[in-house]
Amino acid sequence: MLNSLRAADSSRMEMFEEWYRESSIFVDERKLSFDYVPTKLPHRGEQLRKLGILFKGFVATPGANPVKVVLLGPVGTGKTVVAKYFGIQVEKFSAKREYAIKYAHVNCHKDRTLFLIMQRVAQQLDLKVPRRGFSSHELMHVIWNYLKTGNSFLVLTIDEADYLVRNAGEEVLYDLTRISEDMRDQEYFRTALIFIFRSMASLAMLDDSIKSTLTHNIIKFDPYTSRQIEDILWSRIVDEGAIREEAVDEEVVKLIGDLVGYDRGGRGDARLAIELLWRAGKIAEASGERVIRVEHVRKAYSSVFPAVSEGVLKSLKRHELLLLYALIRVLMRTGESRIPMGVVEREYRAICEELGERARGHTTVWEYAKALRDMGVIDIRLSSRGFRGRTSLLSIPYAPLEPLKRQVEQIIESSPSLA
């Protein structure tokens, strides 16, 4: 019993000792978090420029006119971080002048009613208001009175507006669109608004009176391409200093770009890309390695999305399995993320010779490769720079290789030879 207690105590000490150890991978993990606002926003300069133009009257001559802008785009396209970055710049600009423009950001996933939204705004303005005893409109008046008394102005972002409409109805959105006019004194419009929507369909379904108010100033955010994803990740690594630069293999960033980039069939979601980089870093760190490698990315991806199922593997033809096995072996041997078709085919023929199988012709092997791609087992794309001519590159970005190799070996060993 005493020995068991000592062993348990020892394991607890080892766990706590890890906290004191300097990471060989990360410098500042906070800079990979959802809430972090970076100092640079790659590929969102045009959206920031449009915001600046639309808000120029309100910021340069505060209160001259009410502004309502919609940021529109899918998840992970930079809408929230652009709004927050813009808010920081607005506050910095106004701080140099004789007036103050405050920025408040409310996420309607958390605050789903007009009262909760106004309460959140009051908190961000450091206003002490009771949790109960006020109506939402009374809270609006408290906020307006604070702005007027302090000769201040407010840029308010309503994030996840689609969610607000679905859960609280159009009336809340209508009340919010009226804030600019309701929080007006004789001289100034005290409030300007940014609404963040994921879908144009959500806007199209609104009542005409609300729609006409919101659809004049729409700034669109397209999903990121693979190259843009790479730039965003390198910016977090190099410009922001989230991860040690020497701890990231260049192939890692390329692979994440391929997995997530919209032009490669991914979501174009920068949040997902940053999460994959963080998860891969954690996997490398837990393995005692000092560099994030492509295999860590595969493991990270399979932890977010399920890897290739055993049912799919068992449904493959024998020579489809042999070709897949060849690709796995070359990927593991080289450490590369993509392998030319010719190299994989040579490995396939070597495996056939090892197993006493009759290797199939090039055209048939290419059909096997396309079948594996169509079933979501491998990825195929044409080479770009770095290769002579145009060649097909094969990869397995979706699953860690070692367990996949064991699965494939077991199925090959248990299935009959058709030589």
N, C-alpha and C positions, 0 to 999 in steps of 0.2 A: 504493500500500500504506500509506504513511504517513498519507495523508488518511483512509483507511478506519479506521485505528486511532484517529486523532483524533476522528472522528465517533462511533465506538463509545464512546470515553472520555467524550465530551460527553453522550451519551444516558444513561450510567451516572450522571454527576453530576446530571443533571436528575431522575433517579429518586430519588436520595438527598436532593436538595433538598426533595422533597415531604414527607419525614419531618419537616422543620423548620417546615413551614407549618402555621399554626393552621387547624383545620377550620372551615368556615362552617356545617357541619351538626351535627357531633357535639361533645359536651362530654366524655363518658366512655363509650366503646363497651363497656367491661367490664360496664356495667349493662344491656346487652342480651344478655349471654351466658347460656348454659344454666345455668352453675354459680352465677350471682349470686343472692343472697338479698336481696330488696328490704326496705325498712323498713316497707312497707305491702303487704297482700295483699287487694286488692279482691275482694269476693264470696266470700271463704273464711273469714269470721268465724265462721260457724256450725260449720264443721269444726274450727276451732281451739278453739272453746268446748267442743265434745264431747271433744276430746283432753284439754283441761284438766280436765274433770270425771272422765274415766276415770283420769287419772294423778294426781289430787289426793292419794290416799292414799300413793302412792309418792314424790311430790315433797315434800309437806308433812310427812309422817312417813316418811322414807326407809327402805325395807326392810321396811315393815309388811306388804306383800302383793305378790305378783308380778302384773304387768300384761302382757297381750298384746292388741294392737289391730291390726286390719287396715284399711288405707286402700285403698279399692276404686274404680277408675274408669279410663276410657280414657286414652290418651296425651295429655299436654298439659292435663290438668284440674287441675293444681296439687298433686298428691299429694306429689311430691318436695320442692317448695319449702315446702309447709306443714310437712312433717316436719322439714326443716332449720331453718325459722323457729322451730318449737316447741322444737327442741333448743337453740337460742340462748337462748330465754327460760328454759328449765329451768336452764341453766348460770348465767345471770345471777341467777336466784332463789336457787339454792343457794349461790352465792358470797357472799351476804350473811349466811349462817348458818354454823354450826360444822361443816358437812359439805360435801362436794362431789359433785355429780352430773355426770358426764361424758356427753357425747353423741358417738356414733360412727355413721357412715353408710356402708354398704357396698352398692355396685351390683353385682349378680350377673351383669351382662353382662361385667364385667371379672374378677370373682373368682367362679369357678364351682364351687369345691369348699369343703368345710368348712375344710380347712387354710388355703386362701387367704383365706377370710372371717376366720378367727381371726387370721391374720397381718396383715390390713388393720386389724382392730380394735386389735391391739397397736401398730401404727405410729401410729394416731391417738391412742393413749394415751401416745405417746413411750416405749414399752417397747423396749429393745434386745434383740431375739431373733434368733438365727441363721436364715438362710433354710432350712437343712437340719438334720436331727438331732432334730427335734421332731415328734411326731405332733400331729394336730389336737386331741386330747383333752389332751395335755400342754400345748399352748398355752392351752387353756381354763383349766387349773389355774394357769398363770403369770399370766394375766389376773385370775383370781379372787383369787390371793394378793396381787397388787398392789392390788386394790380393798380387800381386807380390811385389809392393813397400813396403808393410807392412810386408812382409814375413808371410802372413796369408794363411789359407786354408778354404775351405767351404764344409760343409755337407748340401746339399739342398734336402728337401723333396717336392715332387710333389704329393699333396693329391688330391683325386677324379680324378685320371688319366683316368678312364672310361669316365667321363663326358667330359674331354678335347678332347679325341679321337672322341667322338660322335659329338661334336660341332665345333671343329677346324680342325679335320682330322689328319691322321697319320703323316703328314709332321712336325707338331709341335712336336710330340713325338720323331720323328727322330732327329730333331734339338736338343732336350733336351738330348737325349742319347749321342749325339756327344759333349756335353759341356765338359766332362772330357778331351777329346782329344784336343778340340779347346782351352780350357783354360790351356794349358800346356806350360811351358817354357822349357829351355834346361835341367833343373835339376828335376823339380817337376810337378806332376799332382796336380793342385790346387783345384780340385773339385771332390767330391764323391756324389752319388745320391741315394735317396730312393724314389721309386714310390709306391703309395698306390692304389691298385685296389680292387674293390668289388667282381668282378666275373672273374673266369678263362675263361669264354666265351669271355670276352673282350680281354684277352691276345691271345686267340686262333685265333681271327679274324684279328690280326695284320699281316702286311707284314712280310715275313720270315726273312728279314734282321734285322728288329726291334725285332721280337720275339726271335731270337737267342741271341740277346744282353741282353734281359731281363729275360729269363727263366732259367738262370743258377743258380741264387740265389733267390729262392722263400721261404719266411717264411709264413706259413699258420696260420690263426687265426680262430679257431672253435667257433661257438656260445657258450655262457656260459650256464652251467647247472643251475638248481634251487639252488643247494647248493653253487655254485660259485657266483651267483647273491647275495645270502645272505651275503657271505663273503665280497663282494665289498661294499654292503650297510653298513655293520657294520664297515668296514674300514673308510668309509666317516664319519660315526657317531663318532666312538671312536678315530681312529688314526688321522683323519683330524680335528675333532671337529666342523663339520658343524652344527650338531643338538645336543641339550642336550640329553645325554644318557638316563636320566630318563624320557624324553618326548616321548620315542619310545617303544611301546608295542612290545614284542618279536614276537607276532602273526602277527604284521604288516609286519615285515621283511620276515617272512615265506610266507605270502600271496603274497607279491610282487614277491618273488622267484618262487612261484607256477604259477603266472600269466605270468611271463616273461621267466622262464627257458626253454631251448630248449628241455630238457628231459620230460617236462610237456606239450609239445605242443605249447610253446611260441616261440618267436623269438630268445631268447638268447641274447637280446639287452640290454647291461648295461646302455646305454643312456636313454632308455625308463624306466628302473627300477629306475634310479636316479631321472628322471623327475616325476615319480609317487610318490616317497617319498617326493619330494619337494611340489608337488601339494597337497598331503594328509596333509602335514604340514601346508600349507596355509589355507586349509579348516578347520583344527582343530583350528588354530589361529583365523580365522574369526568367529568361533563359541564360542570363549572365553574359549576354553578348553586348558589344560596344557599338555595333552598327545595325541599323534596320535594313533587312534584306527583303527580297521579293517574296520569299516564303512566309515571312511574318505578315506581309500584306494579304497573302492568300488566306492565312489563318484568321486574320482580322475580318476579312470579307465574309468568310464562312461563318463567323460568329454573329454577323449581322444578317446575312442571308444564308439559308440552308445550302450545303454543298450538294454535289451530285449524289442522288439517291442510289442505294444498292439495287433497287428495282430497275432503274434505267440501265445500270451496268450489266445486269443479268440479261437484259433484253438485246444486248449488242451481239452482232455476229462475231464469230471467232476472230476473223481477220480485222474487224473493226477494233476488237479488244487488243490485238497484237500491235496495231498502229498506235492506239492510245498508250499502250505500254512503252512503245518506242519513244513517243513524245515525252512521257514522264521520265524515262531514263536519261534522255538528253538534257532535259530541263534541270534535273537533279545534278547531273555531272558538270554542267557548264555554269549553273547559277544564273543563266540568262532568263529573261521574262518571255522572249519570243524566239522561235527557232525556224529557219528557212525550211520549206517543204522538202527540198532535196536532201537535207541533212537528216530529217526525220525518216524519209523513205529509205535511206541507206541503213539507218538503225533498225528499221522494220525488217529489212532483208537479212541483216545479221541475226536478228532474233529468230526469224523463220529458219535460218540455217542451224541455229543452236537447237531448235525444237524439232528439226526434221520435217518442217512444213514446206510446202511449195509456195513460194512468194508469188503474189499476184502482180499483174502488169501495172504500169504507171497510171493508165486511165482508170483502172478499177480502184487502185489505192487512193487516187484523188476523189473518187466517188465515196470511198469510206470516210475520208477526211470531211467532206461536205455533210455526210450523214451525221457524223459526230458533232459538227457545228450546229446542224439543224436541231439536234436533241439537247443543245445547251451544255454539252460536255466540254467542248473546246471552243476556241475563238480563232477565226482566220481573218487576216487583213493583208492588204498589199503593202509592201515595204515603201518607205519614203527615202529620206537621205541616209547615207551610210552603207547602202547596198548597190552593187552594180546591176543596173537594169531593174526591172520590176519583178519581184518574187513574192510568193505567198508566205506569210509568217504565221506559224501556229503557236498557240499559247493555251495555258490552263490557268486563267486568272481567278477562277471561282472556288478552288478547293486546295487545301494543303496537300502537298505531294506525297509525303511519306505514308499517311493512312490510305490515300487513294491508290498508291502503288501496291500496298498489301492487299487491298480489296481486289484489284485487277489480277494480281498473281494468284490469289485463291480461286478466282473464277476460271482463269486459264487452266490451272492445274486440275480443276474438277470437270472441265468440259472436254469432250472427245476431240481428238485431232481429225481434221478433214483433209489431210494432205493427200 
